[in-house]
Structure formats: C-alpha cells, structure tokens
Amino acid sequence: MELSTNDCCILNGGSGSWAFEPLAQQLSRALGVAVSEEPRRFNYLLHLESMSNDFAERLFIPWPAIRLASDKRLMAAAFERGSVPTPRTVLIDNFDDVTRFIAANPQAEWCLKYPTSCGAIGHRLISATSSQPPKWPRPFVVQEFIRQVSPEVYRLYGAGGELFGWVARRFPAGTRPSPWVAHARGACYEFAGEAPRPAIDAAHAALRSCDLDESFGCVDLLPRPSGEWVVLEVGTDGMYNHVDRALGILGLEAELLRRIADSFWKRAYERRPADGRTGGLLPSIPQSSSAP
C-alpha cells in the first residue's frame, strides 16, 4: 500500500529534541510531512528518548547506521570490514599500550580521537610521552595524523545511492588555522571542482560499509602526500548529531534538501526491511583490534 504524507513524519521528541528543532522544521518543509513526537509508518528519525525494535525497520536512515556514524570506534571497525581506505587507525584498550604503539611507530604522527565527538571536539595530537587523558571512553581510537601545509578536508554527500556536492573545508585567509579542520573551529565550505574518481570510490565504500548508501550521509576525506584519498569519517542525521546544513553555498543547500526528499520518498514507497549488513539493531563497541 502506498504511503501518504500523513503516514510519514520527522520524528523528533524527548528532552534532547530542542537541539534538532531547526533541522526538523527545515526537513518538514522540504519533505512535506509533519514533525511528530510519536512514530508513524515511516520516519525520518532525529531524536527520541529511547529506541525499540517496534519501529526500527520504519526509519529512513537505518538505526544501526545512525549508531555507527556517531561512534568512531564502531566506524573504525566498519571501515576495516568494508576495506575502506583510511589513515591507519587502531583501537587500544590500555593507554600504556597506546604510548608503546606510538613509540614503535615513529614514522607517523598520531592523534587520539574522542570517539563520540563531533566538530573534532576533544581530539588531540599525542606522542609516546603523552599523559593519559582522564575519563576517556575505551578503547582508545588512535589514528595516523596526516599533516598538511594548508589544512583542508573534503566532503561528498550521498543520498539515494548517488554522490554529489564535492566541497572543501578551509580556513579563510587571515585566520589562524587549526589541525582540526572543522566548521565549528572557523573553517568554511567552498566548491572544490570535480571530485577525483578515487575519492568517489572511497566515499561509496565508506557509506556502503555503514549502510548509509541508500539513505543519507556525508563522507569526509583528505589526500595523502602520495595522492591516495583516505576517509576520515562519515556523518548522518539523528539522535546524537546531524550533518551541517549551514554551508554558505545556497545552491548546494537547496540541492541537499531536494535529494534528501527524493531519497526519503523512494525508500518510503519501497518500505523494504533492513538487509542486515550492519548486523542487528545495535552494533557493539569493538574490543581492541590492534596491539603494539
């Protein structure tokens, strides 16, 4: 049976829903559906107090994909399973083992990523003599840091299986750059021309590994000095954070909403259950996958 607009909603309720309210209203206008605190037959989930199996298969963005995109430990494991090209990343349970690993691999710079942060909040460069940060979630996410003369990060968006919107985040001239090229730290978006084929392939692999290829997500990438494109992370909407819409590029902002709407209604009509690629409702936090 075909779904009507009354059968669908932007699902945004609970004590944290206020953080998603501007996006909820924007999506409501773009998709032509109401914002609701209660699930309907098909839902664009932004926030709820808790999730259940009752409507997990009635979500535009799969629930396991939302969880993966919100936790860099889960993401690292998914990227490894999907053979996604990334900076070398290891998950290590004990901080003494972290410093031993770095001492044994002095040919690269290393950073410690806070696993559930967005906008690079909490990330830090570390060395073999670094002190253990307090109250840090385990396992530690240790990643090769690829230093650039002019820090920049590239992004591709994906909706309904198609990639678009090749942009770069860069710090404006005259501003002090940060090693972490985040919009929240002053970096701005600008068109970056045509995406290189290796970057497109890497982005497709990243979205596919997290089961975001048929709904909506974004992929952040950068090139190694050798020219190889590697994936830093994926992002999507829902529960913990959402993809930045304040791009300062009006044409792309409009295209983003249009493509999301097209993808949402395509999936609403298909109403197909999750295919199990992410293995159930809630991925578990991986244990240490690499040791010094």
N, C-alpha and C positions, 0 to 999 in steps of 0.2 A: 504494500500500500504506500502511495506517495505521501511524503510528509508535507505539511503546510507550515507557514511561519509560526502558527500557534503551537505546533508540536516541538519547536526548537527554541533555544534561548542562549543568552550569555549567562552562564551560571556563576554568580558572584554573591556569596553570602558568608556570614560568620564575622568574627571580631576583626579579622585582617582584611576584610573586603574593601575598606576605605582606600587602601593603597592601590587597588585596581580600578577604582570607580571611574577615573577619567578615561582609561582604556576601555572599560566596559561600555561606557556611553558612546565612544567612538566606534567600537565594533557593532554596537546595536544599530547605529545609523547605517553603517556600511553593509551589514548583513540583512537588515530589515527584520530583526527579531528583538524581542523584549529582553531586558535584564531581569533575571529571576534569582531568588534565593533558594528555590527548590528545583530539582532536576526535572527535565521533560524527556520526551522520547529521544531527542538528540541535542547534545550540549557542547557549547564552547566553554570549557572549564577555565575559570580564572582563580576562584578561591572558594573553599568550603572549610568548615571546622574539621571534618574528617572524611575519609573516603571509605567506600564499601564496595563489595562485589556486585551490589544490586544494579548499578548502572555503569560499571566500568567499561562495558562494550558500547555504551551510548555516548562516547566522547569523541569529538573531532580530533583532538590531539590525544593519542593513547596515554593512559596513566603511567605505564612503565617508562615511556619516553619522557614524560614530564619529570619523573624522578631521576632518570639518567642525566638529563640536562642540568639538573640542579645540584649534582654532586660529582665533583671531579674525580673521586675515587671510582665511582660507578662508570663514569665516562671513560677513564683510562682503561678499565677492563673491557668495555665495549669496543673501544678503538683497537685494542690488541686482538680481540676475537675477529674483528672485521678487517684486519690488515690495513688500517688507516695510517697513512704516513704522518707521523707526529715527531716533535722533538723527543729525544729519549726520555722516558718517564718511568719511574719506579715507585712502588708502594712499599714502604718500610715501616714496621711496627715500632721499632725502638730507636730513639734519637741517637744513641751511641753508634748504632749501625748506620744511621744516616751520615754522621761525620766520618765514619770509616769508609763508607762508599765514596764520599766526595774526595777523601784523601787518596783513594785508589784510582780516581778518575780525574786527575788534574788537567787533562787536556781540554776540558769544557768548563764553562761557568754553570752554576747551578742555582736554582731558585726553589723556594718552598712555597707551595700554593695552598691557601686556605681552602679547604675542599668545598665549602658551601657558599663562598662569597660571590658577589657579582661586582663588576667595575673594578676588579683587581684589589678589592679591599682586603688587607691582611697579607697579601703576597710580599715576599721579601727575598733578596739575594742572600745566599748563605755560603759559608766556607767550611773547611774542615775544623776550624776553631770556633764556630758559632755556638752560642748557648741555646739550650732547648727553650722554645717559647712556651709560656705557661698555658694550660688548659687548651691544648691543641688537639683536635679530633684525630683519631688513629684510623687507619695507617697514615703516615706522613706521605704527602704527594710531592715527590722530588722530581723536578723537571729540568732538563737542559735549557739554559738561557741563551737565546740567540741574540747577540748584541748587534745593533745597527748604528751606523753613523748618524742617520736621521730616523729616529724611532717612528715606525708606522705599522699598522695592522690592516689587512684587507678583509673584506667581508662579502659573502654571497648569501642571498636569501633563497629559500626554497619553499614552494607552495604547489601542492598537487603534482609532485614529481618533476617540476621544472625549476631550474635555477635562473636567477635574474639579479640585477642591481649590483654590479661589481663596483664597490666603493672602497675608499681608503680612509682610515682614521689617522690624522696627522695633527701635530701641534701647530697652531698658527705662528707665523713669523713674529719674532719679538717676544714670544712667551717661553718660559723655562720648561723644557721637555722633561718627561718622566720616563723611566724604563718601562712603565706600565702604561700602554697607550689606550687609555680608557676615556670615554666621553665625560665621565664624572671627574676626571682629572684635567679637563680642559681641551682634550683632543676633539677635533671637528671632522665631520664627514665631507668627502668630496668625491665626485665621479672619478674613476680611475681608468677609463677607456674600456678596452675589450679584455675580458678575463682570459688568461692563458689556459690552454687545454689541460695541462697538468693540475692547475688549481681547480678547475671544474671537476676533473675526475676525483681529486682528493675530497672535494666538498660533497659530491654524490656519495662517496664511500662513507663519509662521516655521518651524513643524515641517514643513510641506509642502516648503518651499524646501530643507530639509536632508535630505529623505527619511526623516523620523522620524515621519511621521503615522500609519503603520500598525504601529509597534513601540512604543517607549517613549522619552519625553523630557520635558523641562520647559522653560518659557519664562519669562524674567524681563522684566518690563515696568514702566514708570512713566508717569504722565501729564505732559504739558507744562503750563505755566501756562494755556495756551489750552484745556486739557481733552483734547487729542488724545493717544491712547495710542500709545506707541512701544516697540519691542522692544529690549532691551539685548543679550540673548544667549540661546542655547539650551544645554541640557546633556543628557547621556545617560550611560549606563554604558559602561565599557570602556577598557582599555589605558592610558589616561592619567589619568583621574579617574572619579568616579561621582557620581550625584545623591545629595544629602544625604538620609538617612532619619531622622536624629535631629531630628524636628520638634517634639517635645514635645506633639504632638496625637495621642493614641493612636488615635482613630477614623480619622483620616486616614492614619496609618502603616499600619493594617490594610487600609484600602481601597486604598492604593497597591500593596501586595503582592498583593491579590486581583485587581486589574485587570491588573497585570503578568502574573500567572499565566494569566488568561483570554486575554490577548493573545498570550502565548507559545504556548499550545496551539492557538489559532486559526491562527497562522502555521505551526506545525509540521504541522498537518493539511493546510494548503493547499500547503506546500512549493513556493511559486512562486519563480522566479528573480527577481533584482533587475531592475527595469524600466528601468534606465539613466538615471533622471532626474539622477543626480549624475555621470554620465559616466565610468564605469570604476572600477577598483579604488582608485586613489589620486589624489585631486584634487591639482593642482599649486598651489604658492603663487603667488597672483596678483602681477603686477607693479603698479607704482604706477597707480592708476586715476583719480587726480585730481592736478592740479598747481596751484600758486598762480596 
